[in-house]
Amino acid sequence: MDGMLSQDEINALLNGISDEDTGDSPAEETMGAESEPAVSEFDTLTDVEKDAVGEISNISMGTAATTLYSLVNRKVTISTPIVSVATWENVIESYDRPCVFIQISYTVGLDGKNILILKEKDVKIITDLMMGGDGTNTDGVLDEIHLSAIGEAMNQMMGSSATSLSSMLNKKIDISTPQASLVDLNDNIDTSDIAPFLNGDFIKITFRMEIDELVDSEIMQLYPIAFAKDLYDSFALSMQAETEETPAAPAEAPAPAPAPQAAPVQQAAPPNMAMPQQQAAPQPMPMMQQMPPNMAMQQPYMMPPMQNVNVQPAQFQAFSNDMTFANGPENIDLIMDVPLDVTVELGRTHKSIQEILDFTPGTIIELNKIAGEPIDVIVNGKLVAKGEVVVIEESFGVRVTEIIH
């Protein structure tokens, strides 16, 4: 009467039950449904869908780990993934700051985007290994060279992962060039600038990555829930197609009739004993012991006697060392017009990728040749002579001073 509701009345309204009538009328059921909206099936993943997405990610990241091993030449181990539904608050609470976001978009076969998150220190170690270092050069800030290198690494890793997805889903999968950026996780960051799906719930897949004794860290992969469901649907359709294409097991063939037993070789009768007039039908005999058609049944098959053959070693005419062959010297004329590449090499040196990236106009490169030392003349990759540099009018030349045998 005073316009205020008691706590019991508020609870009754939330539960869709009236104080005057405790029966479940249609109107009350409707009010209860409006008070507590049910969670849509599209807002989360079932356990079956989580398992399938985890298995797909496990195979894909296994292929990516193999590619990373070829880039850093170190043993790379990635653990079994853990799939969960998360929010942006979950990510910023459980990860280092800053970190590197690598965004990958699927352009063929799948429609969606996913984000791979790596720790800043891990990126420095991986890029140092890619540039020929030992993985300990992690001082300084993360610059464009690091981001470019990790972007190229992820391009190859996720490219091989897309190849695994293609064979798993039985359709072509392709990705765009990954985009790497340094992100300082905080509460005020605008997630719409990174990816719109980060504003709500999304799928978080967590891996543990180890690279020898240099890296023992956690990496994350973020999916939109709709993309994860599409991934599961494609996987289910692929499995169904494989099941339908598998031919049914052939019907069990009837057992073959037993083969007739081969009769033992008939022994020859003594000269003074006559054979009986009637005999049972002859049984099949072994192939090597069957009788010729023109030989009587009473006589066993006998191999023809061996004949004496004259065998002697072969004799060949001996070749002398001074033999000459006709037209031998003229055969070289056949290749006289074959062109060969002639290279004059001033010297060589070895540089790391980091040193080469530091080249600028004016950089001096020291070679392994001493000033005044003869230069090498190489024909089709083989050293054939040495010489000295000369100037012929406006061109360089080489005067041969020594022939290498």
Backbone torsions as a table, in degrees:
resi	resn	phi	psi	omega
1	MET	NA	-30.9	-179.5
2	ASP	-88.9	7.7	177.7
3	GLY	83.4	2.7	-179.7
4	MET	-109.3	144.3	177.9
5	LEU	-105.1	139.9	175.4
6	SER	-76.6	169.2	179.9
7	GLN	-64.2	-37.9	178.8
8	ASP	-63.7	-38.8	178.8
9	GLU	-67.4	-37.6	178.0
10	ILE	-64.2	-43.7	178.3
11	ASN	-62.2	-38.8	-179.9
12	ALA	-65.8	-39.1	178.2
13	LEU	-66.5	-40.5	179.5
14	LEU	-65.7	-32.3	179.8
15	ASN	-88.2	1.0	177.9
16	GLY	74.1	27.7	-177.5
17	ILE	-122.1	130.5	178.7
18	SER	-88.1	145.8	177.1
19	ASP	-68.0	-29.0	-177.3
20	GLU	-80.3	-30.7	-176.6
21	ASP	-139.7	111.9	-178.8
22	THR	-84.2	1.8	176.8
23	GLY	-72.2	154.5	-178.7
24	ASP	-90.5	84.7	177.9
25	SER	-80.5	159.9	178.3
26	PRO	-58.2	-37.8	-179.5
27	ALA	-64.5	-39.2	-179.1
28	GLU	-68.7	-38.3	178.1
29	GLU	-63.3	-38.7	178.9
30	THR	-64.9	-40.9	-179.2
31	MET	-66.9	-36.4	178.2
32	GLY	-65.9	-38.2	179.6
33	ALA	-66.6	-35.3	179.5
34	GLU	-73.4	-27.9	-178.1
35	SER	-74.2	-36.7	-178.1
36	GLU	-125.0	85.0	-178.3
37	PRO	-63.5	136.5	-179.9
38	ALA	-73.7	151.2	178.4
39	VAL	-75.8	128.7	-179.0
40	SER	-68.4	147.6	179.0
41	GLU	-68.9	-15.9	179.8
42	PHE	-86.6	-5.3	-178.3
43	ASP	-89.7	-3.6	-178.6
44	THR	-152.3	179.7	179.0
45	LEU	-116.7	144.2	172.7
46	THR	-75.8	167.8	179.4
47	ASP	-62.0	-37.5	179.2
48	VAL	-64.7	-42.5	179.3
49	GLU	-66.0	-39.3	177.2
50	LYS	-61.8	-43.7	179.6
51	ASP	-62.7	-41.7	-179.0
52	ALA	-66.6	-44.9	178.8
53	VAL	-63.1	-39.3	177.1
54	GLY	-63.7	-39.6	178.7
55	GLU	-67.6	-40.7	177.6
56	ILE	-62.2	-44.9	179.2
57	SER	-65.3	-35.7	180.0
58	ASN	-62.5	-45.7	179.9
59	ILE	-68.2	-42.1	-178.3
60	SER	-64.3	-45.9	-178.9
61	MET	-72.4	-25.6	173.4
62	GLY	-63.6	-42.5	175.7
63	THR	-65.8	-39.5	178.8
64	ALA	-64.6	-36.2	178.3
65	ALA	-64.3	-38.1	176.7
66	THR	-62.9	-40.1	177.6
67	THR	-66.1	-40.6	179.1
68	LEU	-64.5	-35.0	177.0
69	TYR	-60.5	-40.7	-179.8
70	SER	-69.2	-22.2	-179.6
71	LEU	-85.2	-37.8	-175.9
72	VAL	-104.0	-9.4	179.5
73	ASN	56.7	36.4	175.5
74	ARG	-133.4	155.1	179.3
75	LYS	-66.9	127.3	-178.9
76	VAL	-118.8	127.8	179.0
77	THR	-125.9	128.2	176.5
78	ILE	-121.7	126.3	-173.8
79	SER	-77.1	174.8	176.1
80	THR	-64.9	134.5	-175.4
81	PRO	-73.8	155.3	173.5
82	ILE	-116.0	120.6	-175.5
83	VAL	-102.9	132.4	179.0
84	SER	-152.2	162.6	173.5
85	VAL	-94.8	128.2	-173.4
86	ALA	-136.7	172.4	174.3
87	THR	-124.8	172.4	179.9
88	TRP	-61.2	-34.7	178.5
89	GLU	-62.8	-36.7	177.0
90	ASN	-63.5	-36.5	-177.4
91	VAL	-70.2	-47.1	-176.0
92	ILE	-71.7	-19.1	178.3
93	GLU	-81.7	-22.8	-170.4
94	SER	-117.2	13.8	-176.5
95	TYR	-136.2	153.9	-178.5
96	ASP	-67.5	159.4	177.8
97	ARG	-130.0	135.9	-10.3
98	PRO	-77.4	175.7	177.6
99	CYS	-143.9	173.2	-176.8
100	VAL	-109.2	126.0	176.2
101	PHE	-99.7	126.6	173.5
102	ILE	-113.8	114.9	-178.2
103	GLN	-97.8	127.1	-179.6
104	ILE	-122.2	126.6	177.5
105	SER	-110.8	136.7	176.5
106	TYR	-88.7	128.2	-175.7
107	THR	-107.7	-25.3	-178.9
108	VAL	-134.5	133.4	175.3
109	GLY	90.4	-40.1	177.8
110	LEU	-131.9	151.5	-179.1
111	ASP	-120.2	104.6	-179.5
112	GLY	167.4	-176.9	-177.0
113	LYS	-139.7	146.1	172.0
114	ASN	-135.7	158.6	-175.5
115	ILE	-123.2	131.3	175.6
116	LEU	-107.4	129.0	-176.5
117	ILE	-113.8	124.9	177.9
118	LEU	-122.1	150.2	176.2
119	LYS	-74.1	149.7	-176.6
120	GLU	-59.8	-43.5	-178.8
121	LYS	-64.2	-39.3	179.2
122	ASP	-63.2	-39.0	178.8
123	VAL	-64.0	-41.0	179.1
124	LYS	-63.4	-39.9	179.7
125	ILE	-66.5	-44.9	-177.9
126	ILE	-64.1	-45.1	-179.1
127	THR	-67.4	-34.9	176.8
128	ASP	-64.6	-40.2	176.6
129	LEU	-65.5	-38.3	179.4
130	MET	-65.7	-29.1	-178.9
131	MET	-90.8	11.6	176.4
132	GLY	93.6	3.6	178.3
133	GLY	-82.4	-176.3	-179.9
134	ASP	-101.0	7.3	177.1
135	GLY	87.7	3.9	-178.8
136	THR	-100.8	-8.7	-178.6
137	ASN	-84.7	80.1	-176.5
138	THR	-116.4	11.9	178.5
139	ASP	-77.3	163.1	178.2
140	GLY	87.2	177.3	-177.4
141	VAL	-89.0	159.5	177.0
142	LEU	-80.3	113.2	-175.4
143	ASP	-108.9	-170.2	-177.1
144	GLU	-65.4	-31.2	179.0
145	ILE	-64.0	-42.5	177.7
146	HIS	-62.7	-45.7	-178.1
147	LEU	-65.4	-38.1	178.1
148	SER	-66.0	-41.4	-179.5
149	ALA	-66.8	-44.6	-179.9
150	ILE	-69.4	-30.0	175.0
151	GLY	-64.7	-40.5	178.1
152	GLU	-67.6	-39.6	177.6
153	ALA	-61.6	-44.9	179.9
154	MET	-68.1	-30.9	176.9
155	ASN	-61.7	-44.0	178.8
156	GLN	-73.2	-39.8	-179.3
157	MET	-65.0	-49.3	-178.1
158	MET	-73.9	-25.0	172.8
159	GLY	-64.2	-44.6	176.1
160	SER	-66.9	-33.9	175.9
161	SER	-64.0	-39.9	177.6
162	ALA	-64.8	-33.6	176.6
163	THR	-64.7	-40.6	176.7
164	SER	-64.0	-40.9	177.3
165	LEU	-62.6	-37.6	-179.8
166	SER	-60.1	-47.0	179.9
167	SER	-71.3	-28.2	-179.9
168	MET	-75.4	-38.7	-177.0
169	LEU	-97.0	-1.7	178.4
170	ASN	59.7	39.6	173.7
171	LYS	-157.8	159.5	-176.4
172	LYS	-71.4	130.0	176.9
173	ILE	-121.8	132.4	178.0
174	ASP	-139.0	153.9	-177.6
175	ILE	-126.2	163.1	173.3
176	SER	-86.1	172.7	177.8
177	THR	-67.2	124.8	-178.8
178	PRO	-61.9	144.2	178.4
179	GLN	-111.6	118.8	-178.7
180	ALA	-102.9	137.4	178.9
181	SER	-148.7	149.4	178.5
182	LEU	-89.5	125.1	-175.4
183	VAL	-124.6	130.1	175.4
184	ASP	-96.4	102.9	-175.7
185	LEU	-64.8	125.6	174.7
186	ASN	-156.7	171.2	-175.7
187	ASP	-71.8	-23.9	-173.8
188	ASN	-92.4	0.3	-176.5
189	ILE	-69.3	142.3	178.3
190	ASP	-89.0	103.0	-176.7
191	THR	-67.4	-18.8	178.8
192	SER	-65.6	-27.0	178.1
193	ASP	-71.8	-25.1	179.3
194	ILE	-88.3	-60.8	177.7
195	ALA	-160.3	130.8	-177.4
196	PRO	-60.0	-30.3	-175.5
197	PHE	-68.2	-13.4	179.4
198	LEU	-73.8	-9.2	179.8
199	ASN	-73.7	-22.7	-179.6
200	GLY	-120.7	-152.0	175.8
201	ASP	-75.8	146.5	177.3
202	PHE	-150.1	173.9	-178.9
203	ILE	-93.0	129.1	176.7
204	LYS	-114.3	123.1	178.2
205	ILE	-114.1	120.2	-174.6
206	THR	-107.4	132.5	176.9
207	PHE	-123.6	155.4	169.4
208	ARG	-109.1	123.1	-176.6
209	MET	-113.4	132.3	176.6
210	GLU	-125.9	133.7	174.3
211	ILE	-125.7	100.5	-173.6
212	ASP	47.9	-131.3	176.7
213	GLU	-103.6	11.4	-176.8
214	LEU	-89.1	-37.2	-175.7
215	VAL	-128.7	127.1	170.0
216	ASP	-140.1	88.2	-166.4
217	SER	-140.7	179.8	-179.8
218	GLU	-116.6	133.4	174.1
219	ILE	-119.5	153.1	-178.0
220	MET	-126.7	148.2	174.7
221	GLN	-126.8	126.9	-175.7
222	LEU	-111.4	130.5	179.0
223	TYR	-121.6	145.8	162.3
224	PRO	-66.5	146.8	-178.9
225	ILE	-62.6	-39.6	179.4
226	ALA	-62.7	-37.8	178.5
227	PHE	-66.9	-40.1	178.6
228	ALA	-63.0	-38.5	178.1
229	LYS	-67.5	-41.4	176.1
230	ASP	-61.7	-38.3	177.8
231	LEU	-62.8	-42.6	178.6
232	TYR	-65.9	-42.3	180.0
233	ASP	-61.7	-42.5	178.5
234	SER	-63.7	-39.8	178.9
235	PHE	-65.1	-43.0	179.6
236	ALA	-64.4	-42.1	178.1
237	LEU	-63.5	-38.5	178.9
238	SER	-64.4	-43.1	179.1
239	MET	-65.4	-38.2	178.9
240	GLN	-65.6	-40.9	179.5
241	ALA	-64.4	-40.0	178.4
242	GLU	-64.6	-37.5	179.5
243	THR	-66.1	-40.6	-179.3
244	GLU	-70.3	-31.5	-178.8
245	GLU	-80.2	-15.8	179.9
246	THR	-69.0	120.7	-178.5
247	PRO	-66.8	146.6	178.0
248	ALA	-66.3	152.4	-179.5
249	ALA	-64.5	133.1	-178.6
250	PRO	-64.6	147.2	178.6
251	ALA	-62.9	146.8	-177.1
252	GLU	-65.4	124.2	-178.5
253	ALA	-72.5	144.6	178.4
254	PRO	-63.3	147.6	-178.8
255	ALA	-64.8	134.4	-179.8
256	PRO	-67.3	150.0	178.8
257	ALA	-64.5	142.8	-179.0
258	PRO	-61.9	136.2	-179.9
259	ALA	-70.3	142.7	179.6
260	PRO	-63.2	140.4	178.5
261	GLN	-69.1	136.0	177.5
262	ALA	-74.6	130.9	-179.2
263	ALA	-73.8	143.7	177.4
264	PRO	-64.5	156.6	-179.3
265	VAL	-63.2	129.4	-177.9
266	GLN	-72.1	130.9	178.8
267	GLN	-77.1	143.1	178.1
268	ALA	-69.2	137.2	-179.8
269	ALA	-75.4	147.9	175.5
270	PRO	-59.4	155.0	-176.4
271	PRO	-59.7	-31.4	-175.2
272	ASN	-94.4	12.5	-179.5
273	MET	-119.3	128.9	-179.6
274	ALA	-88.5	147.2	177.4
275	MET	-78.7	148.9	176.7
276	PRO	-64.2	153.2	-175.4
277	GLN	-72.7	-37.6	-176.4
278	GLN	-113.1	135.9	179.0
279	GLN	-131.9	157.1	176.1
280	ALA	-68.8	162.8	179.9
281	ALA	-58.0	134.3	-176.3
282	PRO	-66.0	137.3	176.4
283	GLN	-85.7	154.2	177.9
284	PRO	-60.1	142.2	-178.5
285	MET	-109.4	158.6	175.8
286	PRO	-56.1	150.6	-173.5
287	MET	-57.0	-41.1	-175.5
288	MET	-76.0	-10.2	-175.9
289	GLN	-118.2	9.4	177.5
290	GLN	-70.9	146.3	-175.5
291	MET	-84.9	147.9	171.0
292	PRO	-64.0	150.8	-176.2
293	PRO	-63.9	-23.7	-176.6
294	ASN	-95.8	13.3	-179.4
295	MET	-108.9	137.8	-177.3
296	ALA	-63.8	150.7	-179.3
297	MET	-64.6	-25.1	-175.8
298	GLN	-73.9	-16.7	-175.2
299	GLN	-103.8	128.1	174.9
300	PRO	-69.9	157.4	179.8
301	TYR	-73.8	130.2	-178.7
302	MET	-118.0	134.3	176.0
303	MET	-68.1	141.5	178.5
304	PRO	-65.6	146.6	-178.0
305	PRO	-66.6	148.2	177.7
306	MET	-69.7	139.4	178.5
307	GLN	-98.1	149.0	178.1
308	ASN	-72.6	126.3	-179.0
309	VAL	-122.2	135.6	179.9
310	ASN	-82.7	116.1	-179.1
311	VAL	-117.9	129.3	179.6
312	GLN	-144.4	152.1	-178.8
313	PRO	-65.5	147.6	178.9
314	ALA	-74.1	146.0	179.6
315	GLN	-122.9	131.8	-178.8
316	PHE	-121.3	153.8	178.8
317	GLN	-72.5	132.6	-179.1
318	ALA	-76.0	142.6	177.5
319	PHE	-95.7	135.3	177.1
320	SER	-92.5	155.2	-176.8
321	ASN	-70.0	-19.8	-176.4
322	ASP	-97.4	15.6	179.8
323	MET	-71.8	140.6	176.9
324	THR	-118.7	150.0	-177.8
325	PHE	-108.1	141.5	-178.3
326	ALA	-68.5	142.3	175.7
327	ASN	65.4	16.1	-179.8
328	GLY	-63.7	-56.7	-176.7
329	PRO	-62.8	-25.6	-176.9
330	GLU	-75.6	-16.0	-175.6
331	ASN	-67.0	-24.9	-179.8
332	ILE	-67.9	-18.7	177.7
333	ASP	-63.9	-21.3	-178.5
334	LEU	-68.2	-24.0	-176.0
335	ILE	-115.0	10.5	-177.1
336	MET	-63.7	-27.2	-176.8
337	ASP	-97.8	12.6	178.4
338	VAL	-76.3	123.4	-178.5
339	PRO	-76.2	142.8	177.6
340	LEU	-125.9	150.4	178.3
341	ASP	-89.5	123.8	179.0
342	VAL	-109.7	124.5	-178.4
343	THR	-122.8	133.6	174.8
344	VAL	-105.2	117.5	-172.8
345	GLU	-106.9	122.1	180.0
346	LEU	-78.2	-34.3	179.7
347	GLY	168.4	176.6	-178.0
348	ARG	-138.4	163.8	173.9
349	THR	-159.2	168.4	179.2
350	HIS	-119.6	132.3	178.4
351	LYS	-133.9	147.5	174.9
352	SER	-80.2	166.7	178.9
353	ILE	-61.3	-38.3	-180.0
354	GLN	-62.9	-41.5	179.2
355	GLU	-66.9	-36.9	179.0
356	ILE	-68.7	-37.8	177.9
357	LEU	-65.7	-22.1	178.9
358	ASP	-84.9	-1.2	179.0
359	PHE	-61.7	136.8	174.2
360	THR	-138.6	163.1	175.1
361	PRO	-57.6	126.6	-177.0
362	GLY	104.1	-8.5	178.0
363	THR	-66.8	135.0	179.3
364	ILE	-101.8	130.0	-179.6
365	ILE	-110.9	120.4	-180.0
366	GLU	-85.8	131.1	-178.5
367	LEU	-101.5	174.3	-177.0
368	ASN	-87.6	6.7	179.5
369	LYS	-98.5	142.2	176.0
370	ILE	-87.6	146.2	179.6
371	ALA	-58.0	131.1	-178.5
372	GLY	89.5	-9.3	179.8
373	GLU	-75.3	142.8	-179.7
374	PRO	-58.8	147.1	177.9
375	ILE	-93.8	162.5	-175.0
376	ASP	-94.0	138.6	173.4
377	VAL	-108.9	116.2	-173.0
378	ILE	-115.7	129.9	177.8
379	VAL	-116.2	117.8	-179.2
380	ASN	50.1	42.5	176.6
381	GLY	82.6	1.6	-178.4
382	LYS	-115.6	131.1	179.0
383	LEU	-71.0	121.6	-177.3
384	VAL	-119.7	-21.0	-176.4
385	ALA	-160.7	167.8	172.9
386	LYS	-126.9	154.6	-177.3
387	GLY	-161.4	-170.6	-180.0
388	GLU	-129.5	150.5	-176.5
389	VAL	-78.3	134.4	175.8
390	VAL	-130.5	164.7	177.6
391	VAL	-114.0	123.6	179.0
392	ILE	-112.9	102.9	-174.1
393	GLU	54.9	-106.4	-178.0
394	GLU	-108.9	10.3	-176.7
395	SER	-120.2	154.6	173.0
396	PHE	-82.6	151.8	175.5
397	GLY	-145.7	178.0	177.7
398	VAL	-134.6	132.4	175.8
399	ARG	-98.8	120.0	-178.0
400	VAL	-70.9	125.3	179.0
401	THR	-111.9	-17.4	-177.9
402	GLU	-155.1	136.8	176.1
403	ILE	-100.9	128.5	179.2
404	ILE	-90.5	120.0	-179.7
405	HIS	-93.0	NA	NA
